[in-house]
């Protein structure tokens, strides 16, 4: 269906607010149901990816096999694969302050890949293209101003004065989620005291289909593999720094930035030859204290945001989409209420512990590798090196990450 125009008052069974990866995937996962479904976003919902060339999107995600399977099930993966994706077979992690290191390889677990690095615009473009072949109503350039809940549904009021009536509202509108706030769903949040610099760089040497991560005293630095163009090699970087250092890096010339970046990365891929435009963002962790209130349910970044050091944010959101869509499908098959509190509670019961566990692991990593305490430095170096010598343990870690 092409993009619709919001009339003064429209009614839907399910309204998904947020046109990012998680919201689009949620809409596709529900698109086969005999329900009136709308996807609403403040942006245009206009972009689609047929083929991709030229400059890379600075925003990328490291898709696990579970995420790839979901995207394949809804029809997006073949389009993404034909556009531009970068499979990686290895992951190298080491501590800049010591000798600890670990390397994971897909072959150790009998796998072809550990995952895929994909630009966000490739994923969203493919999902949008798929959605246009469904009966889902796409409402772009539609900003939600307020909402009002009743026993039988939710009224969404837009900035333009229109209204949307819906039996269930799914909030996938990002970390700052206006819908979460309007619904009165509280969230805990805390500042990591770090900013992340993200961009695409050209490296002298091939990335070896490897995701690289070094833990520096200032924070983790990741080089994520992107498709090469002949003998020209690219990586997406995520560099976590304390705010003052991040701001200093943002003021450097491109050449000076590349030199400092190469030294920080220990020139594992030779010289850093060039950089695209740099972006800097503060890092905060958030988690909704509850995943639903009344007939409003949150998912993805609207429910939880974590440190980007392992690239798990989008994967957690896609797992939310899978669980919530399965609950809604099951209710529809039984002729039940897909907005029933027991259903939404079951979704929360399945997803909240897993999301909190991953958040706790990321927080622990950040604290462990961010400390210069001598004992902790010894523990992390010893732990990395010992784990690297136990193939069975490494295989279990790989399989847990690939299929959480």
C-alpha positions in Angstrom: 0.0 0.0 0.0 1.3 3.5 -0.8 1.6 6.1 1.9 -1.8 7.3 3.1 -2.9 10.7 4.2 -4.5 10.9 7.6 -8.1 12.1 7.6 -9.7 13.8 10.6 -10.5 10.5 12.3 -9.4 7.0 11.4 -9.8 3.7 13.2 -7.4 0.7 13.3 -7.1 -2.5 15.3 -3.3 -2.0 15.9 -1.3 1.2 15.5 2.5 1.0 15.5 4.2 4.3 16.2 7.8 4.5 14.9 9.2 3.8 11.5 12.7 2.6 12.5 13.9 -1.0 12.1 11.9 -2.4 15.0 8.7 -0.7 14.1 8.9 -1.7 10.5 9.8 -5.3 11.4 6.8 -5.3 13.9 4.5 -4.2 11.1 5.7 -6.8 8.7 5.4 -9.6 11.4 1.7 -8.6 11.8 0.9 -7.9 8.2 -0.5 -11.3 7.5 -3.3 -10.9 10.1 -6.9 -10.0 9.1 -6.6 -6.8 11.1 -6.5 -3.1 10.2 -2.9 -2.1 11.0 -1.3 1.3 10.7 2.4 2.3 10.9 2.8 6.0 12.0 6.0 8.0 11.9 6.9 11.6 12.2 9.2 11.2 9.2 8.3 10.7 5.6 8.5 6.9 5.3 9.5 7.5 1.8 12.9 5.9 1.3 13.4 2.4 -0.1 16.6 0.7 -1.1 16.8 -0.9 -4.5 20.6 -0.9 -4.9 23.1 0.9 -2.7 26.3 2.6 -3.9 28.5 5.4 -2.7 28.8 6.6 0.8 27.9 4.3 3.7 25.3 5.0 6.3 27.2 5.8 9.5 24.6 3.9 11.5 25.0 0.1 11.2 23.9 -2.9 13.2 25.5 -6.3 13.8 22.7 -8.6 13.1 22.7 -12.0 14.8 21.5 -15.2 13.1 18.2 -14.9 15.0 17.6 -11.4 13.7 18.6 -12.4 10.2 16.1 -15.3 10.3 13.3 -12.9 11.4 14.1 -10.5 8.6 14.1 -13.4 6.2 10.7 -14.6 7.4 9.1 -11.3 6.7 10.8 -11.1 3.2 13.3 -8.3 3.8 16.5 -10.3 3.9 16.8 -11.1 0.2 16.4 -7.4 -0.6 19.0 -6.5 2.0 21.4 -9.2 0.7 21.0 -7.9 -2.9 21.6 -4.3 -1.7 24.7 -4.4 0.6 25.5 -6.5 3.6 28.8 -7.6 5.1 29.0 -11.1 6.7 31.7 -11.6 9.3 33.3 -14.9 10.2 35.6 -13.8 13.1 35.6 -11.5 16.1 38.8 -10.3 17.7 38.7 -8.7 21.2 41.7 -7.5 23.2 42.7 -5.3 26.1 45.0 -2.3 25.2 46.3 -2.3 28.8 47.6 -5.9 28.8 48.1 -9.1 27.0 44.5 -10.5 27.2 42.9 -11.3 24.0 40.2 -13.6 22.5 39.2 -14.6 19.0 36.0 -16.2 18.0 35.6 -17.9 14.6 32.4 -19.2 13.0 34.2 -22.4 12.0 34.8 -23.3 15.7 31.0 -23.6 16.1 30.4 -25.2 12.7 28.9 -22.0 11.3 29.3 -20.1 8.1 29.2 -16.7 9.7 29.0 -15.0 13.2 26.6 -12.4 11.9 26.2 -9.6 9.4 27.1 -5.9 9.6 24.3 -4.0 7.8 23.7 -0.3 7.3 20.4 0.9 9.0 19.2 2.4 5.7 19.5 -0.9 4.0 17.4 -2.7 6.6 14.7 0.1 6.8 14.6 0.4 3.0 14.0 -3.3 2.5 11.3 -3.5 5.2 9.6 -0.5 3.7 9.6 -2.0 0.3 8.1 -5.2 1.7 5.4 -3.2 3.6 4.3 -1.5 0.5 3.2 -4.9 -0.8 0.9 -5.4 2.2 -2.4 -3.9 3.5 -0.6 -2.0 6.3 -1.5 1.7 6.2 1.6 3.8 6.2 1.1 7.3 7.8 4.3 9.3 7.4 4.8 12.9 8.5 2.4 12.2 11.3 3.5 13.3 14.7 1.7 12.2 17.9 0.8 15.1 20.2 -1.1 13.3 22.9 -3.0 10.2 23.7 -6.0 9.2 25.8 -6.8 5.7 27.0 -10.2 4.1 27.4 -11.3 0.6 28.3 -11.8 -0.3 24.7 -8.8 1.4 23.1 -6.5 4.4 22.7 -7.1 7.7 21.0 -4.0 9.2 19.4 -4.1 12.9 18.7 -1.7 14.3 16.0 0.0 17.6 15.8 -2.0 18.4 12.7 -5.3 17.9 14.6 -6.2 14.5 13.3 -7.2 11.5 15.5 -6.4 7.8 15.3 -8.5 5.3 17.2 -6.8 2.0 18.0 -7.5 -1.1 20.1 -3.8 -1.5 20.7 -0.8 0.9 20.3 2.7 -0.5 20.0 5.3 2.2 20.8 8.5 1.6 18.8 9.4 5.3 18.6 12.9 5.2 20.0 14.8 5.8 23.2 13.1 9.1 24.0 9.7 7.6 23.1 7.0 10.3 23.4 4.3 7.6 23.4 5.9 5.9 26.4 5.9 9.2 28.2 2.3 10.0 27.2 1.1 6.6 28.3 2.7 7.2 31.8 5.1 4.3 31.5 8.1 5.2 33.8 11.7 4.4 32.8 14.9 4.2 34.7 17.9 5.7 33.0 21.5 6.6 33.8 24.4 8.2 32.0 27.4 6.1 30.9 29.5 9.3 31.1 30.6 8.4 27.6 29.9 9.7 24.1 30.2 7.5 20.9 31.8 8.7 17.7 30.5 6.9 14.7 31.6 7.1 11.1 32.9 5.1 8.2 36.7 4.9 7.5 38.9 3.6 4.8 41.6 1.3 5.9 44.9 0.4 4.3 44.4 -3.3 4.7 41.4 -5.7 4.3 39.4 -6.2 7.5 39.6 -10.0 7.1 35.8 -10.4 7.6 36.4 -9.7 11.2 34.7 -7.6 13.8 37.5 -6.0 15.8 37.1 -4.5 19.3 39.8 -3.1 21.6 39.2 -2.0 25.1 41.1 1.3 25.8 41.4 3.1 29.1 39.1 5.7 27.6 36.5 3.2 26.4 35.9 0.5 23.8 36.7 1.0 20.1 35.1 -1.2 17.4 36.0 -1.6 13.8 33.1 -3.4 12.0 33.7 -4.8 8.5 31.9 -3.3 5.5 32.0 -4.5 1.9 35.2 -3.5 0.0 35.2 -1.8 -3.3 37.9 -3.6 -5.2 41.1 -2.9 -3.4 39.5 -0.1 -1.3 38.6 -1.3 2.1 36.0 0.1 4.6 35.0 -0.3 8.2 32.3 1.3 10.4 33.7 2.5 13.7 32.1 3.1 17.1 34.5 4.9 19.5 33.4 5.3 23.0 35.1 8.2 24.8 34.6 10.4 27.9 32.8 13.6 26.8 35.8 15.9 26.8 37.9 13.5 24.7 35.0 13.0 22.3 34.6 16.7 21.8 38.3 17.1 21.2 38.2 14.3 18.6 35.3 16.0 16.8 37.3 19.2 16.4 40.3 17.5 14.7 40.8 17.7 11.0 40.1 14.5 9.1 43.8 13.7 8.7 44.5 14.3 12.4 41.5 12.2 13.4 42.6 9.3 11.2 46.1 9.4 12.7 44.8 9.3 16.3 42.3 6.6 15.4 44.9 4.4 13.8 47.2 4.7 16.8 44.3 3.8 19.2 43.6 0.8 17.1 47.2 -0.2 17.1 47.2 -0.1 13.3 45.7 -3.6 13.1 44.6 -2.8 9.6 47.4 -0.6 8.6 46.9 3.1 8.3 43.4 4.7 8.5 43.4 6.5 5.1 40.2 8.6 5.2 37.0 9.2 7.2 33.5 10.2 6.3 31.6 12.8 8.3 31.8 12.1 12.0 28.8 12.0 14.4 28.9 12.1 18.2 26.2 11.1 20.5 25.9 10.8 24.3 25.4 7.2 25.7 22.7 6.5 28.1 21.1 3.3 29.4 17.3 3.2 29.7 14.8 0.6 30.7 11.0 0.9 31.0 9.8 -0.1 34.5 6.9 -1.9 32.8 6.4 -2.8 29.2 2.7 -1.9 28.9 0.1 0.2 30.5 -3.5 -0.2 29.5 -3.5 -0.8 25.8 -0.1 0.7 25.1 2.9 -1.6 24.9 6.6 -0.6 24.3 9.3 -2.4 22.4 12.8 -1.9 21.1 14.6 1.3 22.1 11.3 2.6 23.6 11.6 -0.2 26.1 15.4 -0.5 26.5 18.6 1.1 25.3 22.1 -0.3 26.1 25.7 0.5 25.5 26.6 -0.1 21.8 29.9 -2.0 22.6 28.4 -5.3 21.4 25.9 -4.0 18.9 23.0 -5.8 20.6 20.4 -3.0 20.7 18.7 -3.8 17.4 18.8 -7.5 18.0 17.0 -7.1 21.3 14.4 -5.0 19.6 13.9 -7.7 16.9 13.5 -10.3 19.6 10.8 -8.1 21.2 9.1 -8.0 17.8 9.2 -11.7 17.4 7.8 -12.4 20.9 5.0 -9.7 20.7 4.0 -10.7 17.2 3.8 -14.4 18.3 1.6 -13.5 21.2 -0.8 -11.4 19.0 -0.9 -14.2 16.4 -1.8 -16.8 19.0 -4.6 -14.6 20.4 -6.1 -14.0 16.9 -6.0 -17.7 16.1 -7.9 -18.4 19.3 -10.4 -15.6 18.7 -9.1 -13.8 21.8 -8.3 -10.1 22.6 -4.9 -9.3 21.1 -4.7 -6.3 23.5 -5.6 -8.3 26.6 -3.6 -7.5 29.8 -2.7 -11.1 30.3 -1.2 -11.3 26.8 0.9 -8.1 27.3 2.0 -9.4 30.7 3.2 -12.6 29.1 5.2 -10.6 26.5 6.8 -8.6 29.3 7.5 -11.8 31.4 9.4 -13.4 28.4 11.3 -10.3 27.3 12.1 -8.3 30.4 14.4 -10.8 32.1 16.4 -11.4 28.9 16.7 -7.7 28.2 17.8 -6.9 31.7 20.4 -9.7 31.7 22.0 -8.4 28.5 21.9 -4.9 29.9 23.6 -6.2 33.0 26.3 -8.0 31.0 27.0 -4.8 29.0 27.2 -2.7 32.2 29.6 -5.3 33.7 31.8 -5.2 30.7 31.8 -1.4 30.6 32.8 -1.3 34.3 35.3 -4.1 34.1 37.2 -2.7 31.1 36.8 0.9 32.2 38.7 0.3 35.4 42.4 0.8 35.8 42.5 -1.1 39.1 45.5 -3.4 39.0 43.5 -6.5 40.2 40.7 -6.0 37.7 43.2 -5.5 34.9 44.9 -8.8 35.8 41.5 -10.5 36.0 40.2 -9.3 32.7 43.5 -10.2 30.9 43.7 -13.6 32.5 40.0 -14.3 31.8 40.2 -13.3 28.1 43.3 -15.4 27.6 42.0 -18.5 29.4 38.7 -18.4 27.6 40.6 -18.2 24.3 42.2 -21.5 25.2 38.9 -23.4 25.8 37.2 -24.2 22.4 34.1 -25.7 24.0 33.5 -22.6 26.1 34.0 -20.3 23.1 31.6 -22.4 21.0 28.9 -22.1 23.7 29.4 -18.3 23.9 29.1 -18.0 20.1 25.9 -20.1 20.0 24.4 -18.1 22.8 25.1 -14.8 21.1 24.0 -16.0 17.7 20.7 -17.5 18.9 19.8 -15.8 22.2 
